[in-house]
Amino acid sequence: AGIASGSSWMALFSSHPPIEERVAALESMR
């Protein structure tokens, strides 16, 4: 976690991926 992960979050939300991909990303962050 940190600045780099924040940047990846911005990339995720800016690209508007499917909900399933967002969930997968959330799970991988844990």
Order of alpha helices (4+ residues) and beta strands (2+ residues): alpha-alpha
